[in-house]
């Protein structure tokens, strides 16, 4: 019997755990759900995404509407 081909799944963001700051919204959650479903169905799949060690940032606007960015710190090693 021939081996099943392996699927390579590329996404700019993947939401696997809320503590892992690798996604910003619904499309990341959808990507995470797709990967979980493939695992449940035992589909041979490799997922590739970006990993920013600084994570995302909190956006603050002052009274004049100027943006400042405050980094969100998270420990990559704790989650991977």
Buried (B, 14 or more C-beta within 10 A) or exposed (E): EEEEEEEEBEBEBBBBEEEBBBBEEEBBBBBBEBBEEBEEEEBEBEBEBEEBEEBBBEEEEEEEEEEEEEEEEBEBEEEE
